[in-house]
């Protein structure tokens, strides 16, 4: 039976993706349990269920995000102990490939990761070919390899956070769409939904790609750039071994990794202002062209399924975390881009720290404030 809509809550979280669910759990762990999470679909039905499902230390493109990725990685290694749910992590490794256009940026990035103690190798093309003979490296100048990355199960992560938070009294309302935020005198008083009103003094916007719309209800301009990326999964393909690393071709932002007995590949960074998740035939064609060029054996693959997810990006690559300026009672936890699943433990911890103590020991959260985009 559906849960009855509560009339009041100490805190309402809008969005039950990886960020919202992690935030709910971390707040409950900190002792704030009169929480309602509203989700217009099912838990994780937005971007969290449409990612490449990789836990990565190689994805940190600058020192700040790399350090946060390290913290998140450690938390995931303890996830089953902490949450009681396995995440089915397989460290197959992450290989970046750079042509001449990307090589000069990839080398210092690798040096930065190495300086932080992240296991990262620089590889010449002949070494890449020796290790991974399926790859075409004719136009590759340099590669980087990190052995500690690999796929994990976002559904188990989401279920774990929901299970543990619910045990602490957090209420998750699936199929309930938030429709507005009520204010009085510059203070939040309620969240409006299509099932009724929830009186609350505090709202957390963890709505992922929909964070822009949620912000508008409170008069906020949240500068998220929603970007669509498509993923294809093939039928079983014995030519690609199950332990082959994740490979990203930086020249076309195409990647692939083993998926069960087949292959998962992703590509695309096209604007998605209307959150359209259709997968255009032209994108499928482009992905196939990139695949056959970089991994010729993929010409034998049979397409099994395809989907498109939305990545809520920001101009500087940092998330938007913290209090909304000028409004008492709104906190933001959005703009995590394509790393929401990777960073979920840290995103939840940062919000819990802000709610309970106004600061975090993990990072200076001020650098993630919405006000950094204020040109005035």
C-alpha positions, 0 to 999 in steps of 0.5 A: 500500500502507498505511504500516507503523505505526512503533514509535517517533517523537520526536513524534506529532500527532493529527489531519491537518486544516489545523492538524495538517498545518501543525504537521507542516510547521513542525516539519519545517522547524525540523528535527524530522522524526521525526514521525508524524501519525495521522488516523482518516480521510483528510487534511482529512476533518474540519472542514477540508474542510467550511468556506466556504473563505474567506481573511479579514482581516475575520473578526478580531473583536478585535485579537489575532485580527486581528493573527494573521489579518494574519500568516496572510494574508501567509504565504498570499500567499507560499504557492506560493513557500514550499510550491510549491502554488497556493491559487487565491485570488480576492480578491472581498471580504467585506461584513458587513451589520448591522441595528440589533441589530448596528450598534453592535458592527460600527462599533468593530470596523471602526475596530479593523481600520482602526487595524491597517491592514486595508483596511475601509470603512464603508458606508451602506445606499444605497451598499451597494445602489448597489454590490450591487443584488441585496441587500435592505438595507431593514433594514440600518443599516450595512455594512463592506467589505474588498476583500482577502478571498476564497475559496481552495482548502483541499485544495491547502493541505492537500496542499501541507503534506503534500507538503512535510512528507513530503519532510522525513520526516514520516509521515502515517498515514491511516485510523489512529485514535488510541485513547489516550495512555499515561503513566508518572509524569506523562510521556507514553510512547506513543500507542495506535492501532487499528493498534498502539502508537507510543512517543513522549515528545511528543504534539500534540492537533490533533484539532479537534472530537475534541480533547475526547475526546483530552484525556480520554485524558490526564485533561484537560478541554478546554472546547471547544464544538463547534458545527454549521454547515451549507452549501448549494451551488446549481446554476448561477445566472447572476443572481449574478456570479462577482465578487460579494463574500462577504456575511455577514448578521450578524443571522442569521449567514447568508452567501453567496458565488459558487461556480463558476457557482452560490452557496455559503451557510452558516448555523447555530451549533447545539450538536453534542456528539455531532459529528452532521454530518447537515443537518436539513431545518429548517436547510435551510428556515431557510437558504432563508428567510434567503437569499430575504430578503437576496438575493431572486434566490436564490429562483430557485436550485436546491439542488445539495448540502449538508453540515454541518461542526463548529466547535470553539469556545471561550468567549472566541474564542481557540484553546487552544495550549500545554502541558497543565498537569500532564502532561509531553509533551502540547501542545495546538493546538485550539479554532480554531473556524471560522478553522482554515483561515484561521489554519493557517500561524500555528497551525503556526508557534506550535507549532513555536516552542513546541517549539523555543524555548518561546515565540513572537515572533508573540504571547504564547502564554500567553494561549491556555493551557488554564489560563486556563479554570481557575476555581481 
